[in-house]
Amino acid sequence: MRLRHLLKYYLLAYVGIVAEPVLAQSFSYIYIQGDKVTPFYVKMDGQMMPRYGKNYCILSELVPGPIHIEILFQQRMFPPKKFTIDVPENGYRGFLINKKEQGFDLYDLQQKSYLEPEE
């Protein structure tokens, strides 16, 4: 019986040591909202991101720092644009896609301004 308690104690101590770095890691996310008519896709650092909805995208488990995204539209309705977004530490950023006659703009909800696309 005493051996059993001792094994439980060591197991719990081991789990605590291994799990601590995982629990300490906090991630950020980016939310991009489009309209209800025009589906879009997002590439991040050259890789197509999964699409769970046609009119929004959530980029999750991001570490702080710059990320490079490209927004593409279904059936090439608008030309794609590339943006650099600075991911905050332990937080989120939200963006709206605003359509124009010749394309679209990406509006930053936190900064209350439009992001400049990269050339």
MOPAC internal coordinates of N, CA, C and O (Angstrom, degrees):
PM7 1SCF
backbone

  N    0.0000 0     0.00 0     0.00 0    0    0    0
  C    1.4516 1     0.00 0     0.00 0    1    0    0
  C    1.5390 1   110.70 1     0.00 0    2    1    0
  O    1.2310 1   120.47 1   138.32 1    3    2    1
  N    1.3144 1   116.70 1   -41.68 1    3    2    1
  C    1.4540 1   121.03 1   179.83 1    5    3    2
  C    1.5333 1   110.41 1   -64.63 1    6    5    3
  O    1.2310 1   120.06 1   140.97 1    7    6    5
  N    1.3219 1   117.50 1   -39.03 1    7    6    5
  C    1.4577 1   122.28 1   177.95 1    9    7    6
  C    1.5302 1   110.81 1   -61.95 1   10    9    7
  O    1.2310 1   121.12 1   141.69 1   11   10    9
  N    1.3135 1   115.46 1   -38.31 1   11   10    9
  C    1.4629 1   120.57 1   179.65 1   13   11   10
  C    1.5362 1   110.66 1   -62.56 1   14   13   11
  O    1.2310 1   120.62 1   134.65 1   15   14   13
  N    1.3443 1   116.42 1   -45.35 1   15   14   13
  C    1.4695 1   121.25 1   178.20 1   17   15   14
  C    1.5205 1   110.84 1   -61.99 1   18   17   15
  O    1.2310 1   120.82 1   138.63 1   19   18   17
  N    1.3151 1   116.05 1   -41.37 1   19   18   17
  C    1.4484 1   121.41 1  -179.87 1   21   19   18
  C    1.5349 1   110.89 1   -63.82 1   22   21   19
  O    1.2310 1   120.18 1   137.98 1   23   22   21
  N    1.3282 1   117.26 1   -42.02 1   23   22   21
  C    1.4658 1   121.36 1   177.81 1   25   23   22
  C    1.5278 1   111.17 1   -64.68 1   26   25   23
  O    1.2310 1   120.65 1   139.32 1   27   26   25
  N    1.3312 1   116.36 1   -40.68 1   27   26   25
  C    1.4682 1   120.59 1   177.55 1   29   27   26
  C    1.5269 1   110.20 1   -60.67 1   30   29   27
  O    1.2310 1   120.86 1   135.46 1   31   30   29
  N    1.3257 1   115.95 1   -44.54 1   31   30   29
  C    1.4524 1   120.98 1  -179.53 1   33   31   30
  C    1.5209 1   110.95 1   -60.56 1   34   33   31
  O    1.2310 1   120.28 1   132.66 1   35   34   33
  N    1.3240 1   117.07 1   -47.34 1   35   34   33
  C    1.4618 1   120.85 1   179.76 1   37   35   34
  C    1.5253 1   111.79 1   -64.80 1   38   37   35
  O    1.2310 1   120.47 1   141.45 1   39   38   37
  N    1.3212 1   116.71 1   -38.55 1   39   38   37
  C    1.4597 1   120.62 1   178.52 1   41   39   38
  C    1.5264 1   110.46 1   -63.82 1   42   41   39
  O    1.2310 1   120.36 1   133.65 1   43   42   41
  N    1.3293 1   116.92 1   -46.35 1   43   42   41
  C    1.4635 1   120.24 1   178.98 1   45   43   42
  C    1.5292 1   111.32 1   -64.04 1   46   45   43
  O    1.2310 1   120.25 1   140.43 1   47   46   45
  N    1.3200 1   117.12 1   -39.57 1   47   46   45
  C    1.4677 1   120.22 1   177.67 1   49   47   46
  C    1.5198 1   110.59 1   -63.70 1   50   49   47
  O    1.2310 1   120.08 1   137.65 1   51   50   49
  N    1.3257 1   117.46 1   -42.35 1   51   50   49
  C    1.4635 1   121.82 1   179.28 1   53   51   50
  C    1.5258 1   110.87 1   -63.48 1   54   53   51
  O    1.2310 1   120.43 1   133.83 1   55   54   53
  N    1.3266 1   116.78 1   -46.17 1   55   54   53
  C    1.4614 1   121.04 1   179.34 1   57   55   54
  C    1.5262 1   110.01 1   -61.26 1   58   57   55
  O    1.2310 1   120.05 1   139.77 1   59   58   57
  N    1.3244 1   117.51 1   -40.23 1   59   58   57
  C    1.4625 1   121.11 1   178.53 1   61   59   58
  C    1.5152 1   112.24 1   -62.73 1   62   61   59
  O    1.2310 1   120.39 1   139.22 1   63   62   61
  N    1.3231 1   116.86 1   -40.78 1   63   62   61
  C    1.4636 1   121.06 1   179.67 1   65   63   62
  C    1.5208 1   110.84 1   -68.35 1   66   65   63
  O    1.2310 1   119.99 1   137.33 1   67   66   65
  N    1.3168 1   117.62 1   -42.67 1   67   66   65
  C    1.4584 1   121.62 1  -178.29 1   69   67   66
  C    1.5189 1   111.35 1   -72.46 1   70   69   67
  O    1.2310 1   119.78 1   140.94 1   71   70   69
  N    1.3267 1   118.03 1   -39.06 1   71   70   69
  C    1.4658 1   121.60 1  -175.17 1   73   71   70
  C    1.5194 1   112.89 1   -78.94 1   74   73   71
  O    1.2310 1   119.44 1   158.14 1   75   74   73
  N    1.3136 1   118.67 1   -21.86 1   75   74   73
  C    1.4577 1   120.83 1  -175.65 1   77   75   74
  C    1.5214 1   113.51 1   -57.15 1   78   77   75
  O    1.2310 1   118.53 1   132.43 1   79   78   77
  N    1.3575 1   120.41 1   -47.57 1   79   78   77
  C    1.4683 1   118.88 1   178.93 1   81   79   78
  C    1.5272 1   112.65 1   -62.78 1   82   81   79
  O    1.2310 1   120.10 1   146.72 1   83   82   81
  N    1.3091 1   117.41 1   -33.28 1   83   82   81
  C    1.4638 1   120.61 1   179.87 1   85   83   82
  C    1.5152 1   109.92 1   -68.23 1   86   85   83
  O    1.2310 1   120.13 1   136.36 1   87   86   85
  N    1.3189 1   117.35 1   -43.64 1   87   86   85
  C    1.4573 1   120.55 1  -179.80 1   89   87   86
  C    1.5270 1   111.51 1   -68.83 1   90   89   87
  O    1.2310 1   120.03 1   148.42 1   91   90   89
  N    1.3123 1   117.56 1   -31.58 1   91   90   89
  C    1.4564 1   121.31 1  -179.42 1   93   91   90
  C    1.5266 1   112.02 1   -72.94 1   94   93   91
  O    1.2310 1   119.89 1   155.72 1   95   94   93
  N    1.3263 1   117.82 1   -24.28 1   95   94   93
  C    1.4689 1   121.95 1  -178.47 1   97   95   94
  C    1.5210 1   109.82 1   -74.76 1   98   97   95
  O    1.2310 1   120.40 1   -60.29 1   99   98   97
  N    1.3090 1   116.85 1   119.71 1   99   98   97
  C    1.4593 1   121.71 1   175.42 1  101   99   98
  C    1.5164 1   108.01 1  -114.25 1  102  101   99
  O    1.2310 1   121.06 1   -39.76 1  103  102  101
  N    1.3124 1   115.58 1   140.24 1  103  102  101
  C    1.4508 1   120.74 1  -178.35 1  105  103  102
  C    1.5166 1   110.14 1  -113.10 1  106  105  103
  O    1.2310 1   121.26 1   -13.68 1  107  106  105
  N    1.3053 1   115.19 1   166.32 1  107  106  105
  C    1.4564 1   122.70 1   174.97 1  109  107  106
  C    1.5187 1   108.90 1  -116.58 1  110  109  107
  O    1.2310 1   120.85 1    -9.20 1  111  110  109
  N    1.3299 1   115.98 1   170.80 1  111  110  109
  C    1.4526 1   119.40 1   176.68 1  113  111  110
  C    1.5213 1   111.03 1  -145.17 1  114  113  111
  O    1.2310 1   121.71 1   -20.05 1  115  114  113
  N    1.3296 1   114.34 1   159.95 1  115  114  113
  C    1.4598 1   123.15 1   177.66 1  117  115  114
  C    1.5280 1   107.67 1  -119.99 1  118  117  115
  O    1.2310 1   120.65 1   -46.43 1  119  118  117
  N    1.3275 1   116.37 1   133.57 1  119  118  117
  C    1.4680 1   121.89 1   177.65 1  121  119  118
  C    1.5235 1   108.00 1  -117.49 1  122  121  119
  O    1.2310 1   120.43 1   -51.70 1  123  122  121
  N    1.3351 1   116.78 1   128.30 1  123  122  121
  C    1.4637 1   121.92 1   178.00 1  125  123  122
  C    1.5234 1   108.07 1  -122.66 1  126  125  123
  O    1.2310 1   120.60 1   -54.57 1  127  126  125
  N    1.3336 1   116.46 1   125.43 1  127  126  125
  C    1.4626 1   122.15 1  -177.57 1  129  127  126
  C    1.5233 1   109.62 1  -113.98 1  130  129  127
  O    1.2310 1   120.52 1   -50.54 1  131  130  129
  N    1.3304 1   116.61 1   129.46 1  131  130  129
  C    1.4576 1   122.27 1   174.19 1  133  131  130
  C    1.5172 1   109.94 1  -103.55 1  134  133  131
  O    1.2310 1   120.68 1    13.15 1  135  134  133
  N    1.3180 1   116.31 1  -166.85 1  135  134  133
  C    1.4599 1   119.14 1   175.06 1  137  135  134
  C    1.5297 1   108.44 1   -89.21 1  138  137  135
  O    1.2310 1   120.35 1     0.56 1  139  138  137
  N    1.2984 1   116.94 1  -179.44 1  139  138  137
  C    1.4653 1   120.05 1  -176.91 1  141  139  138
  C    1.5207 1   112.85 1   -89.38 1  142  141  139
  O    1.2310 1   120.30 1  -176.60 1  143  142  141
  N    1.3459 1   117.04 1     3.40 1  143  142  141
  C    1.4525 1   120.94 1  -175.30 1  145  143  142
  C    1.5290 1   112.94 1  -108.61 1  146  145  143
  O    1.2310 1   120.02 1   140.38 1  147  146  145
  N    1.3166 1   117.57 1   -39.62 1  147  146  145
  C    1.4523 1   121.97 1  -169.79 1  149  147  146
  C    1.5318 1   111.86 1  -108.38 1  150  149  147
  O    1.2310 1   119.52 1   -78.00 1  151  150  149
  N    1.3313 1   118.52 1   102.00 1  151  150  149
  C    1.4700 1   120.39 1   178.53 1  153  151  150
  C    1.5341 1   111.28 1   -66.01 1  154  153  151
  O    1.2310 1   121.08 1   -33.68 1  155  154  153
  N    1.3345 1   115.53 1   146.32 1  155  154  153
  C    1.4669 1   120.57 1   178.69 1  157  155  154
  C    1.5253 1   110.04 1  -136.60 1  158  157  155
  O    1.2310 1   121.80 1   -14.99 1  159  158  157
  N    1.3206 1   114.17 1   165.01 1  159  158  157
  C    1.4604 1   123.11 1   178.17 1  161  159  158
  C    1.5229 1   108.22 1  -126.72 1  162  161  159
  O    1.2310 1   120.93 1   -21.46 1  163  162  161
  N    1.3374 1   115.83 1   158.54 1  163  162  161
  C    1.4566 1   120.66 1   177.83 1  165  163  162
  C    1.5218 1   109.34 1  -128.93 1  166  165  163
  O    1.2310 1   121.31 1   -48.25 1  167  166  165
  N    1.3314 1   115.09 1   131.75 1  167  166  165
  C    1.4573 1   121.98 1   170.10 1  169  167  166
  C    1.5133 1   106.54 1  -106.50 1  170  169  167
  O    1.2310 1   120.74 1   -45.78 1  171  170  169
  N    1.3309 1   116.19 1   134.22 1  171  170  169
  C    1.4560 1   119.88 1   176.37 1  173  171  170
  C    1.5199 1   108.10 1  -120.33 1  174  173  171
  O    1.2310 1   121.01 1   -56.84 1  175  174  173
  N    1.3141 1   115.67 1   123.16 1  175  174  173
  C    1.4641 1   121.77 1  -177.58 1  177  175  174
  C    1.5269 1   111.17 1    50.29 1  178  177  175
  O    1.2310 1   120.76 1  -137.80 1  179  178  177
  N    1.3431 1   116.15 1    42.20 1  179  178  177
  C    1.4569 1   122.01 1   175.92 1  181  179  178
  C    1.5158 1   115.87 1    83.33 1  182  181  179
  O    1.2310 1   119.68 1   176.46 1  183  182  181
  N    1.3339 1   118.22 1    -3.54 1  183  182  181
  C    1.4684 1   121.11 1  -178.07 1  185  183  182
  C    1.5278 1   110.02 1  -110.86 1  186  185  183
  O    1.2310 1   120.88 1   -49.79 1  187  186  185
  N    1.3454 1   115.93 1   130.21 1  187  186  185
  C    1.4580 1   120.69 1   179.39 1  189  187  186
  C    1.5290 1   109.29 1   -66.62 1  190  189  187
  O    1.2310 1   120.57 1   -51.08 1  191  190  189
  N    1.3200 1   116.52 1   128.92 1  191  190  189
  C    1.4576 1   121.52 1  -178.89 1  193  191  190
  C    1.5259 1   110.22 1   -88.30 1  194  193  191
  O    1.2310 1   120.30 1   -30.52 1  195  194  193
  N    1.3451 1   117.04 1   149.48 1  195  194  193
  C    1.4701 1   119.48 1   178.34 1  197  195  194
  C    1.5199 1   110.67 1   -61.56 1  198  197  195
  O    1.2310 1   121.38 1   -33.89 1  199  198  197
  N    1.3091 1   114.96 1   146.11 1  199  198  197
  C    1.4660 1   120.32 1  -178.86 1  201  199  198
  C    1.5180 1   108.53 1  -114.85 1  202  201  199
  O    1.2310 1   120.80 1   -68.69 1  203  202  201
  N    1.3265 1   116.08 1   111.31 1  203  202  201
  C    1.4656 1   121.04 1  -179.59 1  205  203  202
  C    1.5191 1   111.38 1   -95.21 1  206  205  203
  O    1.2310 1   120.23 1   163.06 1  207  206  205
  N    1.3153 1   117.16 1   -16.94 1  207  206  205
  C    1.4539 1   122.87 1   176.90 1  209  207  206
  C    1.5170 1   108.38 1  -144.94 1  210  209  207
  O    1.2310 1   120.14 1   -24.69 1  211  210  209
  N    1.3133 1   117.33 1   155.31 1  211  210  209
  C    1.4657 1   120.83 1  -177.15 1  213  211  210
  C    1.5272 1   112.54 1   -77.06 1  214  213  211
  O    1.2310 1   120.43 1   154.60 1  215  214  213
  N    1.3245 1   116.78 1   -25.40 1  215  214  213
  C    1.4552 1   119.71 1  -170.06 1  217  215  214
  C    1.5231 1   114.50 1  -120.73 1  218  217  215
  O    1.2310 1   120.45 1  -163.73 1  219  218  217
  N    1.3179 1   116.75 1    16.27 1  219  218  217
  C    1.4559 1   120.30 1   173.89 1  221  219  218
  C    1.5206 1   109.01 1  -154.16 1  222  221  219
  O    1.2310 1   121.23 1   -17.86 1  223  222  221
  N    1.3271 1   115.24 1   162.14 1  223  222  221
  C    1.4517 1   120.68 1   178.27 1  225  223  222
  C    1.5272 1   107.99 1  -144.88 1  226  225  223
  O    1.2310 1   120.77 1   -43.81 1  227  226  225
  N    1.3212 1   116.13 1   136.19 1  227  226  225
  C    1.4547 1   121.60 1   175.27 1  229  227  226
  C    1.5211 1   107.51 1  -119.65 1  230  229  227
  O    1.2310 1   120.95 1   -60.40 1  231  230  229
  N    1.3146 1   115.79 1   119.60 1  231  230  229
  C    1.4594 1   122.23 1   175.11 1  233  231  230
  C    1.5222 1   105.48 1  -101.73 1  234  233  231
  O    1.2310 1   120.65 1   -71.07 1  235  234  233
  N    1.3246 1   116.36 1   108.93 1  235  234  233
  C    1.4598 1   120.02 1  -171.89 1  237  235  234
  C    1.5208 1   112.18 1  -111.07 1  238  237  235
  O    1.2310 1   121.61 1    -7.83 1  239  238  237
  N    1.3241 1   114.52 1   172.17 1  239  238  237
  C    1.4622 1   124.10 1   178.85 1  241  239  238
  C    1.5305 1   111.85 1    53.79 1  242  241  239
  O    1.2310 1   121.26 1  -132.52 1  243  242  241
  N    1.3264 1   115.20 1    47.48 1  243  242  241
  C    1.4619 1   121.36 1  -179.84 1  245  243  242
  C    1.5249 1   110.34 1   -96.46 1  246  245  243
  O    1.2310 1   120.94 1   -35.86 1  247  246  245
  N    1.3008 1   115.81 1   144.14 1  247  246  245
  C    1.4616 1   120.76 1   174.38 1  249  247  246
  C    1.5247 1   108.16 1   -93.64 1  250  249  247
  O    1.2310 1   119.83 1   -24.58 1  251  250  249
  N    1.3260 1   117.92 1   155.42 1  251  250  249
  C    1.4680 1   120.35 1  -178.86 1  253  251  250
  C    1.5272 1   112.27 1   -59.80 1  254  253  251
  O    1.2310 1   121.47 1   -33.75 1  255  254  253
  N    1.3121 1   114.79 1   146.25 1  255  254  253
  C    1.4564 1   120.78 1   178.37 1  257  255  254
  C    1.5079 1   111.30 1   127.56 1  258  257  255
  O    1.2310 1   120.05 1     0.08 1  259  258  257
  N    1.3151 1   117.51 1  -179.92 1  259  258  257
  C    1.4715 1   120.60 1  -177.44 1  261  259  258
  C    1.5276 1   112.37 1   -77.06 1  262  261  259
  O    1.2310 1   121.29 1   -38.45 1  263  262  261
  N    1.3285 1   115.15 1   141.55 1  263  262  261
  C    1.4673 1   121.84 1   170.54 1  265  263  262
  C    1.5244 1   106.81 1  -125.53 1  266  265  263
  O    1.2310 1   120.97 1   -25.48 1  267  266  265
  N    1.3191 1   115.75 1   154.52 1  267  266  265
  C    1.4620 1   121.55 1  -179.98 1  269  267  266
  C    1.5212 1   107.87 1  -114.16 1  270  269  267
  O    1.2310 1   121.40 1   -58.03 1  271  270  269
  N    1.3325 1   114.93 1   121.97 1  271  270  269
  C    1.4621 1   119.48 1   179.02 1  273  271  270
  C    1.5196 1   110.00 1  -121.51 1  274  273  271
  O    1.2310 1   121.64 1   -20.40 1  275  274  273
  N    1.3192 1   114.46 1   159.60 1  275  274  273
  C    1.4559 1   121.85 1   173.19 1  277  275  274
  C    1.5197 1   106.65 1  -132.46 1  278  277  275
  O    1.2310 1   120.67 1   -48.79 1  279  278  277
  N    1.3196 1   116.32 1   131.21 1  279  278  277
  C    1.4625 1   121.04 1   178.39 1  281  279  278
  C    1.5141 1   108.14 1  -104.22 1  282  281  279
  O    1.2310 1   121.56 1   -53.95 1  283  282  281
  N    1.3392 1   114.62 1   126.05 1  283  282  281
  C    1.4639 1   122.28 1  -178.96 1  285  283  282
  C    1.5276 1   108.66 1  -122.98 1  286  285  283
  O    1.2310 1   120.74 1   -30.62 1  287  286  285
  N    1.3084 1   116.19 1   149.38 1  287  286  285
  C    1.4608 1   120.47 1  -179.30 1  289  287  286
  C    1.5194 1   111.00 1  -112.90 1  290  289  287
  O    1.2310 1   122.00 1   -32.55 1  291  290  289
  N    1.3232 1   113.77 1   147.45 1  291  290  289
  C    1.4590 1   120.75 1   178.55 1  293  291  290
  C    1.5235 1   109.30 1   -59.74 1  294  293  291
  O    1.2310 1   120.74 1   -41.08 1  295  294  293
  N    1.3119 1   116.18 1   138.92 1  295  294  293
  C    1.4627 1   124.65 1  -179.43 1  297  295  294
  C    1.5310 1   112.15 1    57.29 1  298  297  295
  O    1.2310 1   120.95 1  -154.07 1  299  298  297
  N    1.3304 1   115.79 1    25.93 1  299  298  297
  C    1.4660 1   122.50 1   177.60 1  301  299  298
  C    1.5250 1   112.78 1    49.41 1  302  301  299
  O    1.2310 1   121.31 1  -137.99 1  303  302  301
  N    1.3226 1   115.10 1    42.01 1  303  302  301
  C    1.4573 1   120.82 1  -179.59 1  305  303  302
  C    1.5353 1   111.40 1   -57.76 1  306  305  303
  O    1.2310 1   120.58 1   141.56 1  307  306  305
  N    1.3501 1   116.49 1   -38.44 1  307  306  305
  C    1.4559 1   122.56 1   175.40 1  309  307  306
  C    1.5220 1   107.86 1  -129.53 1  310  309  307
  O    1.2310 1   119.97 1   -26.77 1  311  310  309
  N    1.3234 1   117.66 1   153.23 1  311  310  309
  C    1.4669 1   118.67 1   175.88 1  313  311  310
  C    1.5313 1   110.32 1   -66.05 1  314  313  311
  O    1.2310 1   120.23 1   -35.53 1  315  314  313
  N    1.3340 1   117.17 1   144.47 1  315  314  313
  C    1.4709 1   119.58 1   179.88 1  317  315  314
  C    1.5312 1   111.04 1   -67.70 1  318  317  315
  O    1.2310 1   121.24 1   -27.08 1  319  318  317
  N    1.3230 1   115.22 1   152.92 1  319  318  317
  C    1.4628 1   121.35 1   176.59 1  321  319  318
  C    1.5231 1   108.60 1  -132.78 1  322  321  319
  O    1.2310 1   121.90 1   -33.78 1  323  322  321
  N    1.3431 1   113.97 1   146.22 1  323  322  321
  C    1.4633 1   120.70 1   178.57 1  325  323  322
  C    1.5279 1   109.42 1  -107.95 1  326  325  323
  O    1.2310 1   121.41 1   -36.92 1  327  326  325
  N    1.3344 1   114.91 1   143.08 1  327  326  325
  C    1.4553 1   121.52 1  -179.68 1  329  327  326
  C    1.5281 1   109.45 1  -137.11 1  330  329  327
  O    1.2310 1   121.06 1   -26.66 1  331  330  329
  N    1.3275 1   115.58 1   153.34 1  331  330  329
  C    1.4583 1   121.49 1   169.77 1  333  331  330
  C    1.5199 1   107.14 1  -111.30 1  334  333  331
  O    1.2310 1   120.77 1   -52.98 1  335  334  333
  N    1.3276 1   116.13 1   127.02 1  335  334  333
  C    1.4617 1   122.16 1  -178.62 1  337  335  334
  C    1.5212 1   108.21 1  -118.22 1  338  337  335
  O    1.2310 1   121.07 1   -46.36 1  339  338  337
  N    1.3211 1   115.55 1   133.64 1  339  338  337
  C    1.4605 1   120.50 1   176.53 1  341  339  338
  C    1.5272 1   108.32 1   -90.42 1  342  341  339
  O    1.2310 1   120.55 1   -67.47 1  343  342  341
  N    1.3316 1   116.55 1   112.53 1  343  342  341
  C    1.4617 1   122.48 1  -178.28 1  345  343  342
  C    1.5284 1   108.73 1   -79.13 1  346  345  343
  O    1.2310 1   120.01 1   -52.19 1  347  346  345
  N    1.3490 1   117.58 1   127.81 1  347  346  345
  C    1.4607 1   119.42 1   179.37 1  349  347  346
  C    1.5324 1   111.21 1   -76.19 1  350  349  347
  O    1.2310 1   121.05 1   -14.03 1  351  350  349
  N    1.3146 1   115.60 1   165.97 1  351  350  349
  C    1.4556 1   120.49 1   176.81 1  353  351  350
  C    1.5233 1   109.25 1   -83.57 1  354  353  351
  O    1.2310 1   120.40 1   -52.75 1  355  354  353
  N    1.3253 1   116.83 1   127.25 1  355  354  353
  C    1.4725 1   123.77 1   176.81 1  357  355  354
  C    1.5296 1   112.56 1    51.74 1  358  357  355
  O    1.2310 1   120.13 1  -132.25 1  359  358  357
  N    1.3151 1   117.35 1    47.75 1  359  358  357
  C    1.4511 1   119.61 1  -178.51 1  361  359  358
  C    1.5142 1   112.22 1  -155.39 1  362  361  359
  O    1.2310 1   121.08 1    26.41 1  363  362  361
  N    1.3180 1   115.54 1  -153.59 1  363  362  361
  C    1.4579 1   120.70 1  -179.58 1  365  363  362
  C    1.5202 1   109.58 1  -148.76 1  366  365  363
  O    1.2310 1   121.87 1   -15.60 1  367  366  365
  N    1.3175 1   114.03 1   164.40 1  367  366  365
  C    1.4646 1   121.76 1   170.91 1  369  367  366
  C    1.5089 1   107.02 1  -136.06 1  370  369  367
  O    1.2310 1   120.90 1   -36.19 1  371  370  369
  N    1.3109 1   115.88 1   143.81 1  371  370  369
  C    1.4490 1   121.78 1   179.98 1  373  371  370
  C    1.5177 1   110.76 1  -120.62 1  374  373  371
  O    1.2310 1   121.26 1   -36.05 1  375  374  373
  N    1.3423 1   115.20 1   143.95 1  375  374  373
  C    1.4598 1   121.43 1  -178.41 1  377  375  374
  C    1.5176 1   109.87 1  -136.63 1  378  377  375
  O    1.2310 1   120.98 1   -30.06 1  379  378  377
  N    1.3253 1   115.73 1   149.94 1  379  378  377
  C    1.4608 1   122.96 1   173.89 1  381  379  378
  C    1.5199 1   109.13 1  -118.63 1  382  381  379
  O    1.2310 1   120.77 1   -42.88 1  383  382  381
  N    1.3176 1   116.14 1   137.12 1  383  382  381
  C    1.4618 1   120.86 1   173.49 1  385  383  382
  C    1.5191 1   107.12 1   -90.51 1  386  385  383
  O    1.2310 1   120.51 1   -62.82 1  387  386  385
  N    1.3181 1   116.62 1   117.18 1  387  386  385
  C    1.4609 1   122.02 1   178.06 1  389  387  386
  C    1.5192 1   108.73 1  -106.86 1  390  389  387
  O    1.2310 1   120.91 1   -61.85 1  391  390  389
  N    1.3381 1   115.86 1   118.15 1  391  390  389
  C    1.4622 1   120.37 1  -179.70 1  393  391  390
  C    1.5229 1   110.79 1   -77.51 1  394  393  391
  O    1.2310 1   121.72 1   -34.53 1  395  394  393
  N    1.3299 1   114.30 1   145.47 1  395  394  393
  C    1.4583 1   122.67 1   173.44 1  397  395  394
  C    1.5251 1   106.89 1  -126.57 1  398  397  395
  O    1.2310 1   119.95 1    -3.87 1  399  398  397
  N    1.3086 1   117.70 1   176.13 1  399  398  397
  C    1.4717 1   120.72 1  -179.94 1  401  399  398
  C    1.5169 1   111.97 1   -60.43 1  402  401  399
  O    1.2310 1   119.97 1   136.84 1  403  402  401
  N    1.3143 1   117.66 1   -43.16 1  403  402  401
  C    1.4588 1   121.61 1  -175.28 1  405  403  402
  C    1.5219 1   113.91 1  -102.83 1  406  405  403
  O    1.2310 1   119.44 1  -170.48 1  407  406  405
  N    1.3191 1   118.67 1     9.52 1  407  406  405
  C    1.4571 1   119.66 1  -178.54 1  409  407  406
  C    1.5111 1   111.72 1   163.94 1  410  409  407
  O    1.2310 1   121.03 1    43.10 1  411  410  409
  N    1.3327 1   115.63 1  -136.90 1  411  410  409
  C    1.4572 1   120.44 1  -178.13 1  413  411  410
  C    1.5239 1   109.82 1  -154.50 1  414  413  411
  O    1.2310 1   121.37 1   -16.57 1  415  414  413
  N    1.3226 1   114.99 1   163.43 1  415  414  413
  C    1.4573 1   122.98 1   173.16 1  417  415  414
  C    1.5163 1   108.40 1  -124.15 1  418  417  415
  O    1.2310 1   120.60 1   -22.80 1  419  418  417
  N    1.3288 1   116.45 1   157.20 1  419  418  417
  C    1.4586 1   121.95 1   177.89 1  421  419  418
  C    1.5229 1   107.85 1  -112.76 1  422  421  419
  O    1.2310 1   121.12 1   -65.62 1  423  422  421
  N    1.3415 1   115.46 1   114.38 1  423  422  421
  C    1.4635 1   121.52 1  -176.18 1  425  423  422
  C    1.5273 1   109.98 1   -97.72 1  426  425  423
  O    1.2310 1   120.51 1   -52.58 1  427  426  425
  N    1.3341 1   116.62 1   127.42 1  427  426  425
  C    1.4598 1   123.73 1   179.49 1  429  427  426
  C    1.5324 1   108.60 1   -88.48 1  430  429  427
  O    1.2310 1   120.31 1   -64.49 1  431  430  429
  N    1.3269 1   117.02 1   115.51 1  431  430  429
  C    1.4622 1   121.30 1  -176.79 1  433  431  430
  C    1.5282 1   112.91 1   -70.08 1  434  433  431
  O    1.2310 1   119.56 1   149.18 1  435  434  433
  N    1.3276 1   118.44 1   -30.82 1  435  434  433
  C    1.4517 1   120.69 1  -179.83 1  437  435  434
  C    1.5341 1   111.62 1   -79.03 1  438  437  435
  O    1.2310 1   120.46 1   136.49 1  439  438  437
  N    1.3249 1   116.73 1   -43.51 1  439  438  437
  C    1.4716 1   121.00 1  -178.51 1  441  439  438
  C    1.5305 1   112.29 1   -83.07 1  442  441  439
  O    1.2310 1   120.79 1   165.47 1  443  442  441
  N    1.3367 1   116.09 1   -14.53 1  443  442  441
  C    1.4679 1   122.43 1  -178.50 1  445  443  442
  C    1.5298 1   111.87 1    55.92 1  446  445  443
  O    1.2310 1   121.82 1  -132.58 1  447  446  445
  N    1.3443 1   114.12 1    47.42 1  447  446  445
  C    1.4615 1   120.04 1   178.45 1  449  447  446
  C    1.5283 1   108.64 1  -155.33 1  450  449  447
  O    1.2310 1   121.06 1   -13.22 1  451  450  449
  N    1.3315 1   115.57 1   166.78 1  451  450  449
  C    1.4535 1   120.96 1   178.64 1  453  451  450
  C    1.5346 1   110.11 1   -88.43 1  454  453  451
  O    1.2310 1   120.87 1   -39.51 1  455  454  453
  N    1.3310 1   115.94 1   140.49 1  455  454  453
  C    1.4546 1   120.69 1   175.73 1  457  455  454
  C    1.5133 1   108.70 1   -79.36 1  458  457  455
  O    1.2310 1   120.88 1   -39.88 1  459  458  457
  N    1.3004 1   115.92 1   140.12 1  459  458  457
  C    1.4578 1   121.07 1   175.75 1  461  459  458
  C    1.5197 1   108.70 1   -82.54 1  462  461  459
  O    1.2310 1   119.91 1   -52.42 1  463  462  461
  N    1.3315 1   117.78 1   127.58 1  463  462  461
  C    1.4603 1   118.87 1   177.00 1  465  463  462
  C    1.5323 1   111.33 1   -71.78 1  466  465  463
  O    1.2310 1   120.91 1   -24.97 1  467  466  465
  N    1.3204 1   115.86 1   155.03 1  467  466  465
  C    1.4554 1   120.96 1   176.57 1  469  467  466
  C    1.5232 1   108.60 1   -83.06 1  470  469  467
  O    1.2310 1   120.91 1   -25.68 1  471  470  469
  N    1.2864 1   115.87 1   154.32 1  471  470  469
  C    1.4696 1   120.91 1   178.56 1  473  471  470
  C    1.4880 1   110.52 1   -86.67 1  474  473  471
  O    1.2310 1   120.10 1   180.00 1  475  474  473

